[in-house]
Amino acid sequence: MRADPASVPASARIPLALSLAAVLVAAGCSDAGKAETSDPPTAKGSGGARPSSAQPAGKYVREGWFGGGTSGLHARLEIKAVERQAAKSVVRYSVTSLDTAAKSVPMPMSVIDPVGREFYRAAAAAGGDQFAPGATRELVAEIPPLPPTVQQVTVLTPGTTGEFTGIPVTSGGAGGGSPQNTPGGVPGGVPGSGGSTGTGGSGAPAGYLAAAPNPSPSPSVSSSVSSAPSGMPTMPGTGSSPGMPVDLYDITEGEIKDVTSSGSDMTVNLRTDVLFASNSAKLSGNAKSVLDEAAKEIKEKADPTRRPLTLNGHTDSKGSDSYNLKLSRDRAEAVMKELKNRLGDSYKYSAHGKGEAELIAKEGGKDDAQARARNRRVEISYDVRQQTPGTSGTPTAPADGRGGTASPAPFRPQDGTKVASRYGRFGADKRRLDVKPFYRDGAYIVGVFDIVNEGPGQTPANATYAHKDYPGGIFTSFSILAPGGKDVFRAVRIGPATAGASASYVASGSAAYRTAVNEPVRVVVYMPAPPGNTTSVVFDGGPFGKVNNVPVS
């Protein structure tokens, strides 16, 4: 697994370990909402990200709002270039203030390779330097070196401008920006020096992504966080130079199994309710077909030369610790024995019992039965056999079985016309979710929305739409299903994680860039693309309800 060692501690490399600690109040809590299914009137105004009125060919420009609340900045953001240099890559961009007053807002950038499924965190983030009305600032962000096979990337920007897809990667010089043009005003982009940074000096996209990894159980937020947008969490520092890219993980929930996968490793959670009778470690008659399918998938994908196939048994929280520990170990060993019979000695095996120590679903709520069923599982994890590297933009053989890998999306200066709207009640307040057409960007489907506050009060600065089982993300209650399918595809996670802990996801970093009544806020969420050529999906908007037949281009 390729991951930034400064941001991913060894203890966080547990398969299907949902790791990453929340650092600010917005990360991991959702203001309670209640969906209303009536279709509201047409949205008033734009969703916050719009193209420049005259956009020349080859220009990558959007207008949007950055920061948040009354201190937010209205500006035009242009991606000038993504350059591959000797020991790093750089993103060159400019910010032109369209505001009437000078404002101080951080402008961090990060990059994803949507075909290679990698996240590139910047080594330093733009500080909260003031942007003067009408003035343009040229900025540079350093990222880990992009492989020569990557020809197009998606740049993740803060604020409502969101994702800039299809940005070509060019060859640049060996140097970076000048000190005044380097994010944070630091020569060479060294974080933690000079001006304040919006991400604690780490380069995490504080204005774009949700919570981030922090190995400390009680993280202390440094003073450099003061310039970050309200409610935006931080990531720990990565040093003065770019590190390694971090794997992006798909999360798919099914009736028989849940799967979490990246381009380098995979974890399959087989539901023990399908494999065993209650309180039993004897495999049921239904187990044969499930394990046949699991063995077939392992043969296709697992690399037997790497780490052993690891099987961890888990229970729900009912029963004593000692009973659950023994039951989980016995079940893991029973599954391991059957897989050995199917796979032979080409693989190494390791089985363990975890009992109730690593719950992945929060028990005790109205969906307690479903949560306990997800927690009762045998987890199979392994390293994925690596494919021959391809060039981003050219379909390559997928490692995860989700279907052929699609090319990166071209740049989209504006969104399509909304296809549906849903209301949500949040206490005395009402908000509207306007759903735009979705689109495919490499291995992912990008959900595009406007959230409109219909009052009577302002949107809280820490408003989130998080799922209780996926803390840390602003929009983890949002998901998609293929038409007629039952598998649920959730927001793409950044890096490995620990069960029950906060994590980072590829989605807008705030739901409150604009907080007044009737001010639309554009947000995006990256979700795994279902297998095949998906042209429409069922969208689940969490507290806003479901929308059928959302088109995917």
C-alpha positions as CSV (number, residue, x, y, z in Angstrom):
1,M,0.0,0.0,0.0
2,R,1.4,3.4,-0.9
3,A,0.6,5.9,1.9
4,D,2.3,8.9,3.4
5,P,4.1,7.4,6.4
6,A,3.8,10.7,8.2
7,S,0.0,10.6,8.1
8,V,-0.6,6.8,8.4
9,P,0.8,5.2,11.6
10,A,1.6,1.5,11.6
11,S,-1.4,0.8,13.8
12,A,-3.7,2.3,11.2
13,R,-2.8,-0.2,8.5
14,I,-5.3,-2.8,9.7
15,P,-7.5,-4.0,6.8
16,L,-11.0,-2.4,6.9
17,A,-9.7,-0.4,9.8
18,L,-11.6,2.8,9.6
19,S,-8.8,5.0,11.2
20,L,-8.4,8.8,11.2
21,A,-9.3,11.0,14.2
22,A,-11.8,13.9,14.2
23,V,-10.3,17.2,15.1
24,L,-13.0,19.7,14.8
25,V,-16.7,19.7,15.7
26,A,-18.0,19.6,12.2
27,A,-16.2,16.3,11.5
28,G,-18.4,13.4,12.4
29,C,-21.6,14.9,13.6
30,S,-24.7,15.6,11.6
31,D,-27.5,18.0,12.5
32,A,-30.6,15.8,12.6
33,G,-32.7,16.0,9.5
34,K,-36.0,14.7,8.3
35,A,-36.7,14.2,4.6
36,E,-39.8,15.5,2.8
37,T,-40.5,14.0,-0.5
38,S,-42.6,16.7,-2.1
39,D,-41.0,18.4,-5.2
40,P,-40.2,22.1,-4.4
41,P,-40.2,25.0,-6.9
42,T,-37.2,25.6,-9.1
43,A,-34.0,26.8,-7.4
44,K,-33.3,30.5,-7.2
45,G,-29.9,31.5,-8.4
46,S,-26.7,29.6,-9.2
47,G,-25.2,26.9,-7.0
48,G,-22.1,28.9,-6.3
49,A,-19.6,27.5,-8.9
50,R,-20.0,29.1,-12.3
51,P,-17.8,29.6,-15.3
52,S,-16.3,32.9,-16.2
53,S,-18.7,34.7,-18.7
54,A,-16.0,34.5,-21.4
55,Q,-14.0,31.3,-21.1
56,P,-11.3,30.8,-23.8
57,A,-10.5,27.2,-24.9
58,G,-8.0,25.5,-22.7
59,K,-8.7,27.7,-19.7
60,Y,-9.7,26.1,-16.4
61,V,-11.7,28.8,-14.6
62,R,-14.6,29.0,-12.2
63,E,-16.1,31.5,-9.8
64,G,-17.1,30.6,-6.3
65,W,-17.2,31.3,-2.6
66,F,-14.4,30.4,-0.2
67,G,-14.1,30.3,3.5
68,G,-17.6,30.6,4.9
69,G,-20.2,32.8,6.5
70,T,-20.1,36.5,6.3
71,S,-16.3,36.5,6.1
72,G,-16.3,34.3,3.0
73,L,-14.5,35.4,-0.2
74,H,-16.1,35.7,-3.6
75,A,-13.4,35.0,-6.2
76,R,-12.4,33.6,-9.5
77,L,-10.0,30.6,-9.4
78,E,-8.0,29.5,-12.4
79,I,-5.8,26.3,-12.6
80,K,-2.9,27.4,-14.7
81,A,-0.9,24.2,-14.8
82,V,0.0,20.9,-13.2
83,E,3.7,20.4,-13.8
84,R,5.8,17.3,-13.3
85,Q,9.3,18.2,-11.9
86,A,12.3,16.1,-10.9
87,A,11.4,15.3,-7.3
88,K,7.9,16.7,-7.0
89,S,5.0,18.0,-9.0
90,V,3.4,21.4,-8.6
91,V,0.0,23.0,-9.1
92,R,0.0,26.5,-10.4
93,Y,-3.1,28.5,-9.9
94,S,-4.4,32.1,-9.5
95,V,-7.1,33.7,-7.3
96,T,-8.8,36.9,-8.3
97,S,-10.9,38.6,-5.7
98,L,-14.4,39.6,-6.8
99,D,-15.2,41.0,-3.4
100,T,-15.6,44.6,-2.3
101,A,-13.3,44.2,0.8
102,A,-10.0,42.6,1.6
103,K,-10.5,39.2,3.0
104,S,-8.2,36.5,4.4
105,V,-9.1,32.9,3.3
106,P,-6.8,29.9,2.9
107,M,-6.6,28.4,-0.6
108,P,-5.2,24.8,-0.3
109,M,-5.1,22.5,-3.3
110,S,-4.8,18.7,-3.6
111,V,-4.9,16.3,-6.6
112,I,-6.4,12.9,-7.4
113,D,-5.6,10.5,-10.1
114,P,-9.1,9.1,-10.8
115,V,-7.9,6.2,-12.8
116,G,-4.9,5.2,-10.6
117,R,-7.1,5.9,-7.6
118,E,-4.4,7.9,-5.7
119,F,-4.6,11.0,-3.6
120,Y,-1.8,13.6,-3.7
121,R,-1.7,15.9,-0.7
122,A,0.1,19.2,-1.0
123,A,3.2,19.8,1.1
124,A,2.0,23.2,2.1
125,A,-1.4,25.0,1.9
126,A,-2.0,28.7,1.0
127,G,-2.2,30.7,4.2
128,G,-4.9,33.1,5.2
129,D,-3.3,36.0,3.4
130,Q,-5.5,38.9,2.4
131,F,-7.0,39.0,-1.1
132,A,-7.4,42.6,-2.1
133,P,-10.5,43.6,-4.2
134,G,-9.9,43.1,-7.9
135,A,-6.3,41.9,-7.3
136,T,-5.0,38.5,-8.7
137,R,-2.5,36.4,-6.7
138,E,-0.5,33.7,-8.4
139,L,0.0,30.7,-6.1
140,V,1.9,27.4,-6.2
141,A,1.2,24.1,-4.3
142,E,3.7,21.2,-4.2
143,I,2.5,17.6,-4.3
144,P,4.2,14.2,-4.4
145,P,5.7,13.4,-7.8
146,L,3.2,12.2,-10.4
147,P,4.2,9.0,-12.3
148,P,5.0,9.5,-16.0
149,T,1.9,7.3,-16.8
150,V,-0.4,9.9,-15.4
151,Q,-1.4,12.4,-18.1
152,Q,-4.5,14.0,-16.6
153,V,-5.6,14.6,-13.1
154,T,-8.4,16.2,-11.1
155,V,-7.4,19.2,-8.9
156,L,-9.4,19.5,-5.7
157,T,-10.0,23.1,-4.8
158,P,-11.6,24.6,-1.7
159,G,-14.9,26.4,-1.7
160,T,-17.8,25.9,-4.1
161,T,-15.5,25.7,-7.2
162,G,-14.8,22.1,-6.1
163,E,-13.3,19.7,-8.6
164,F,-11.4,20.7,-11.7
165,T,-11.3,17.5,-13.8
166,G,-9.2,16.7,-16.9
167,I,-6.2,19.0,-16.1
168,P,-3.3,17.9,-18.3
169,V,0.1,17.1,-16.6
170,T,3.0,18.8,-18.3
171,S,6.7,18.8,-17.9
172,G,8.1,21.7,-15.9
173,G,11.3,23.0,-14.5
174,A,13.1,21.8,-11.3
175,G,12.2,24.9,-9.3
176,G,9.0,25.9,-7.4
177,G,7.3,29.3,-7.0
178,S,9.0,32.3,-5.6
179,P,8.5,32.9,-1.8
180,Q,5.7,35.4,-2.3
181,N,3.9,33.1,-4.7
182,T,4.3,29.9,-2.7
183,P,1.3,28.9,-0.5
184,G,1.7,30.2,3.0
185,G,4.4,32.7,1.8
186,V,7.1,30.1,2.6
187,P,10.1,29.6,0.4
188,G,9.9,26.2,-1.2
189,G,6.5,25.5,0.3
190,V,7.8,24.5,3.7
191,P,4.8,24.1,6.0
192,G,4.7,25.4,9.5
193,S,6.8,28.5,8.8
194,G,6.0,32.1,8.1
195,G,2.3,32.8,7.4
196,S,-0.4,30.8,9.0
197,T,-1.9,27.9,7.1
198,G,-5.4,26.6,6.8
199,T,-4.4,23.0,7.4
200,G,-2.0,23.0,10.3
201,G,0.9,23.1,7.8
202,S,0.1,19.8,6.2
203,G,-1.4,20.7,2.9
204,A,-4.6,18.8,3.4
205,P,-7.4,20.5,1.5
206,A,-9.1,22.0,4.5
207,G,-11.7,23.8,2.4
208,Y,-12.5,20.7,0.4
209,L,-12.2,17.5,2.4
210,A,-13.7,16.3,5.6
211,A,-11.7,15.1,8.7
212,A,-8.2,13.8,8.3
213,P,-5.9,11.3,9.9
214,N,-4.4,12.2,13.3
215,P,-2.7,9.5,15.2
216,S,-3.2,11.2,18.6
217,P,-6.2,10.0,20.5
218,S,-6.7,13.5,21.9
219,P,-5.5,15.7,19.0
220,S,-4.4,19.2,19.8
221,V,-5.1,21.8,17.1
222,S,-2.2,24.1,16.5
223,S,-2.6,27.9,16.3
224,S,-2.1,27.6,12.5
225,V,-5.6,26.3,12.2
226,S,-7.0,29.7,12.9
227,S,-7.2,30.7,9.3
228,A,-9.0,27.6,8.2
229,P,-12.7,27.8,7.2
230,S,-15.0,27.4,10.1
231,G,-15.7,23.7,10.7
232,M,-12.8,22.5,8.6
233,P,-10.5,19.9,10.2
234,T,-6.8,19.5,9.7
235,M,-4.2,16.9,8.9
236,P,-0.9,16.3,10.6
237,G,2.2,17.8,9.0
238,T,4.0,15.9,6.3
239,G,7.4,17.7,6.5
240,S,8.9,20.2,4.1
241,S,8.7,18.1,1.0
242,P,6.0,16.0,-0.7
243,G,5.7,12.4,0.5
244,M,4.0,9.5,-1.1
245,P,0.5,9.4,-2.6
246,V,-2.2,7.9,-0.5
247,D,-4.6,5.1,-1.7
248,L,-8.2,5.9,-2.3
249,Y,-10.7,3.3,-1.0
250,D,-14.0,2.3,-2.4
251,I,-16.7,1.3,0.1
252,T,-19.5,-1.0,-1.0
253,E,-22.2,-2.4,1.3
254,G,-24.0,-5.6,0.2
255,E,-26.5,-8.1,1.6
256,I,-23.9,-10.9,1.8
257,K,-20.7,-8.9,2.1
258,D,-19.2,-5.5,2.4
259,V,-16.1,-4.6,0.4
260,T,-13.5,-2.0,1.0
261,S,-10.8,-1.8,-1.7
262,S,-8.0,0.2,-3.2
263,G,-5.6,-0.4,-6.0
264,S,-3.3,-2.2,-3.6
265,D,-5.4,-4.0,-1.0
266,M,-8.8,-5.4,-0.4
267,T,-11.0,-6.3,2.6
268,V,-14.1,-8.4,2.2
269,N,-16.5,-8.7,5.2
270,L,-18.6,-11.8,4.9
271,R,-21.8,-11.6,6.9
272,T,-21.7,-14.5,9.5
273,D,-25.5,-14.6,9.5
274,V,-25.1,-16.1,6.0
275,L,-22.3,-18.5,6.9
276,F,-23.3,-19.7,10.4
277,A,-26.3,-20.4,12.6
278,S,-26.7,-18.2,15.6
279,N,-24.0,-18.8,18.3
280,S,-22.5,-21.5,16.1
281,A,-19.1,-21.9,14.4
282,K,-20.3,-24.7,12.1
283,L,-20.7,-23.6,8.6
284,S,-24.3,-23.7,7.2
285,G,-25.5,-25.1,3.9
286,N,-25.6,-21.6,2.5
287,A,-21.9,-21.1,3.1
288,K,-20.7,-23.2,0.2
289,S,-21.7,-20.9,-2.6
290,V,-20.6,-17.8,-0.7
291,L,-17.1,-19.3,0.0
292,D,-16.9,-20.6,-3.6
293,E,-17.4,-17.1,-4.8
294,A,-14.9,-15.7,-2.3
295,A,-12.3,-18.2,-3.4
296,K,-12.8,-17.4,-7.0
297,E,-12.3,-13.7,-6.3
298,I,-9.2,-14.3,-4.3
299,K,-7.7,-16.4,-7.2
300,E,-8.4,-13.5,-9.6
301,K,-7.1,-10.7,-7.5
302,A,-4.9,-11.7,-4.5
303,D,-1.1,-11.7,-4.8
304,P,0.1,-14.9,-3.1
305,T,3.7,-13.5,-3.0
306,R,2.7,-10.7,-0.6
307,R,1.3,-10.9,2.9
308,P,-0.9,-13.9,4.0
309,L,-4.6,-14.0,3.5
310,T,-5.7,-12.6,6.8
311,L,-9.0,-13.8,8.3
312,N,-10.4,-11.9,11.3
313,G,-13.6,-13.0,13.0
314,H,-15.9,-10.4,14.6
315,T,-19.1,-10.4,16.6
316,D,-21.7,-7.8,17.7
317,S,-21.6,-6.4,21.3
318,K,-24.1,-8.9,22.8
319,G,-22.6,-11.6,25.1
320,S,-19.5,-11.7,27.2
321,D,-16.1,-10.6,26.0
322,S,-14.6,-14.1,26.4
323,Y,-17.5,-15.8,24.7
324,N,-17.4,-13.4,21.7
325,L,-13.6,-13.7,21.4
326,K,-13.8,-17.5,21.2
327,L,-16.8,-17.5,18.8
328,S,-15.1,-15.1,16.5
329,R,-11.8,-17.1,16.5
330,D,-13.6,-20.4,15.8
331,R,-15.6,-18.8,12.9
332,A,-12.4,-17.3,11.4
333,E,-10.7,-20.7,11.6
334,A,-13.7,-22.5,10.0
335,V,-13.7,-20.1,7.0
336,M,-9.9,-20.4,6.7
337,K,-10.1,-24.2,6.6
338,E,-12.7,-24.1,3.7
339,L,-10.6,-21.5,1.8
340,K,-7.6,-23.7,2.1
341,N,-9.5,-26.6,0.6
342,R,-10.4,-24.4,-2.4
343,L,-7.2,-22.4,-2.8
344,G,-4.5,-25.0,-1.8
345,D,-1.0,-24.2,-0.6
346,S,-0.3,-21.4,-3.0
347,Y,-1.3,-18.9,-0.3
348,K,-0.3,-18.4,3.3
349,Y,-3.1,-18.0,5.8
350,S,-3.6,-16.3,9.2
351,A,-6.8,-16.5,11.3
352,H,-7.6,-14.4,14.4
353,G,-10.6,-13.6,16.6
354,K,-11.4,-10.0,17.5
355,G,-14.7,-10.5,19.3
356,E,-16.6,-7.2,19.6
357,A,-13.4,-5.1,19.7
358,E,-13.8,-3.5,16.2
359,L,-17.4,-2.7,15.5
360,I,-18.0,-1.1,12.1
361,A,-21.6,-0.1,12.7
362,K,-23.0,1.8,15.6
363,E,-25.4,-0.3,17.6
364,G,-28.4,0.8,19.7
365,G,-30.3,3.0,17.2
366,K,-33.5,2.5,15.3
367,D,-31.5,0.3,12.9
368,D,-29.9,-1.8,15.6
369,A,-30.7,-5.1,14.0
370,Q,-29.0,-4.1,10.7
371,A,-26.0,-2.6,12.6
372,R,-25.5,-5.8,14.6
373,A,-25.7,-7.9,11.4
374,R,-22.9,-5.8,9.8
375,N,-20.8,-6.2,12.9
376,R,-21.1,-10.0,12.8
377,R,-18.6,-10.8,10.1
378,V,-15.5,-12.7,9.0
379,E,-13.1,-10.2,7.5
380,I,-10.8,-11.5,4.7
381,S,-8.0,-9.1,3.7
382,Y,-5.2,-9.4,1.1
383,D,-2.9,-7.5,-1.1
384,V,-4.1,-7.1,-4.7
385,R,-2.1,-8.4,-7.6
386,Q,-0.7,-5.3,-9.4
387,Q,-1.8,-4.6,-12.9
388,T,0.6,-3.4,-15.6
389,P,0.7,0.4,-15.2
390,G,-1.5,2.2,-17.7
391,T,-1.8,5.8,-18.7
392,S,-4.5,7.8,-17.1
393,G,-7.0,8.4,-19.9
394,T,-6.5,4.9,-21.4
395,P,-8.8,2.2,-20.0
396,T,-6.8,-0.4,-18.1
397,A,-7.7,-3.8,-16.6
398,P,-9.3,-3.1,-13.2
399,A,-8.0,-4.8,-10.1
400,D,-11.3,-4.6,-8.1
401,G,-13.8,-6.2,-10.5
402,R,-16.0,-3.1,-10.8
403,G,-15.9,-3.1,-14.5
404,G,-13.6,-1.4,-17.1
405,T,-11.7,1.6,-15.9
406,A,-13.1,4.8,-17.5
407,S,-11.0,7.8,-18.7
408,P,-10.7,11.0,-16.6
409,A,-13.5,13.4,-17.2
410,P,-12.9,16.5,-19.3
411,F,-13.0,19.8,-17.5
412,R,-16.6,20.9,-16.9
413,P,-16.9,24.7,-16.5
414,Q,-20.5,24.5,-15.5
415,D,-23.0,22.0,-14.1
416,G,-26.1,20.6,-15.9
417,T,-29.6,21.7,-15.2
418,K,-31.0,20.2,-12.0
419,V,-32.9,16.9,-12.4
420,A,-34.7,16.8,-9.0
421,S,-35.1,18.5,-5.7
422,R,-35.8,17.3,-2.1
423,Y,-36.5,19.0,1.2
424,G,-35.0,18.2,4.5
425,R,-36.1,19.5,7.9
426,F,-33.4,20.4,10.5
427,G,-35.1,21.5,13.6
428,A,-37.1,24.6,12.7
429,D,-35.2,25.1,9.5
430,K,-35.7,23.8,6.0
431,R,-33.1,23.1,3.4
432,R,-33.4,22.0,-0.2
433,L,-31.2,19.7,-2.1
434,D,-31.1,20.3,-5.8
435,V,-29.6,17.3,-7.6
436,K,-27.6,18.0,-10.8
437,P,-26.7,15.4,-13.4
438,F,-23.9,13.2,-12.2
439,Y,-20.8,12.3,-14.3
440,R,-18.0,9.7,-14.5
441,D,-14.4,10.7,-13.6
442,G,-12.2,7.6,-14.0
443,A,-13.2,5.0,-11.5
444,Y,-15.7,7.2,-9.8
445,I,-19.1,8.8,-10.2
446,V,-19.2,12.4,-9.1
447,G,-22.4,13.6,-7.4
448,V,-23.1,17.3,-7.9
449,F,-25.6,19.2,-5.8
450,D,-26.8,22.6,-4.6
451,I,-27.9,22.9,-1.0
452,V,-30.2,25.9,-0.5
453,N,-31.1,27.2,2.9
454,E,-34.8,28.0,3.0
455,G,-34.7,29.4,6.5
456,P,-35.9,30.8,8.7
457,G,-32.5,30.7,10.3
458,Q,-29.0,30.7,8.8
459,T,-27.2,27.5,8.0
460,P,-25.0,26.5,11.0
461,A,-21.3,26.8,10.1
462,N,-20.8,23.2,11.2
463,A,-23.7,21.7,9.3
464,T,-22.9,18.2,8.1
465,Y,-24.8,15.2,6.5
466,A,-22.7,12.4,8.0
467,H,-23.6,8.8,8.4
468,K,-23.1,7.5,11.9
469,D,-21.1,4.5,10.7
470,Y,-18.7,6.8,8.7
471,P,-17.7,9.6,11.1
472,G,-15.5,12.4,9.8
473,G,-17.1,12.9,6.5
474,I,-19.4,15.9,5.8
475,F,-21.5,13.9,3.3
476,T,-21.1,10.2,4.2
477,S,-24.9,9.8,4.4
478,F,-25.0,10.3,0.6
479,S,-24.7,7.1,-1.5
480,I,-25.7,5.6,-4.8
481,L,-27.1,2.3,-6.1
482,A,-27.2,0.9,-9.6
483,P,-30.8,0.7,-11.0
484,G,-32.3,-2.6,-9.7
485,G,-29.2,-3.3,-7.6
486,K,-28.9,-3.7,-3.9
487,D,-25.2,-2.8,-3.3
488,V,-24.7,0.6,-1.7
489,F,-21.7,2.7,-3.0
490,R,-20.6,5.3,-0.4
491,A,-18.2,8.2,-0.5
492,V,-14.6,7.4,-1.4
493,R,-12.3,7.3,1.6
494,I,-8.7,8.7,1.6
495,G,-6.3,6.2,3.1
496,P,-6.7,3.3,5.5
497,A,-8.7,3.8,8.6
498,T,-9.5,2.3,12.0
499,A,-13.0,1.0,13.0
500,G,-15.1,3.7,14.6
501,A,-12.6,6.5,14.1
502,S,-13.0,9.5,11.8
503,A,-11.7,9.4,8.3
504,S,-11.2,11.6,5.2
505,Y,-13.4,11.3,2.1
506,V,-13.3,12.8,-1.3
507,A,-16.1,15.4,-1.0
508,S,-16.7,19.0,-0.4
509,G,-15.2,20.1,2.9
510,S,-18.1,22.2,4.1
511,A,-21.9,22.4,3.6
512,A,-21.8,26.1,4.7
513,Y,-19.6,28.1,2.4
514,R,-22.7,30.4,2.3
515,T,-25.1,30.5,5.2
516,A,-27.8,33.1,4.5
517,V,-31.3,32.2,3.4
518,N,-31.7,31.5,-0.4
519,E,-27.9,31.3,-0.9
520,P,-27.1,28.1,-2.8
521,V,-24.0,26.1,-1.9
522,R,-22.5,23.9,-4.5
523,V,-21.1,20.6,-3.2
524,V,-19.7,17.4,-4.8
525,V,-19.2,13.8,-3.5
526,Y,-17.0,11.2,-5.2
527,M,-18.5,7.6,-5.0
528,P,-17.3,4.3,-6.6
529,A,-18.8,3.6,-10.0
530,P,-20.9,0.4,-10.0
531,P,-19.7,-2.3,-12.4
532,G,-20.6,-1.9,-16.1
533,N,-21.5,1.1,-18.1
534,T,-23.7,3.0,-15.7
535,T,-25.9,5.6,-17.3
536,S,-28.1,6.4,-14.3
537,V,-28.2,5.7,-10.6
538,V,-30.5,5.8,-7.6
539,F,-29.3,8.5,-5.3
540,D,-29.8,8.3,-1.5
541,G,-29.5,11.8,0.0
542,G,-29.6,10.7,3.6
543,P,-31.8,13.3,5.5
544,F,-33.1,14.6,2.1
545,G,-34.5,11.3,0.8
546,K,-34.0,9.3,-2.4
547,V,-34.0,10.3,-6.1
548,N,-34.4,7.7,-8.8
549,N,-32.9,7.8,-12.3
550,V,-30.3,10.4,-11.8
551,P,-28.4,10.6,-15.2
552,V,-24.7,9.8,-15.3
553,S,-22.7,11.2,-18.3
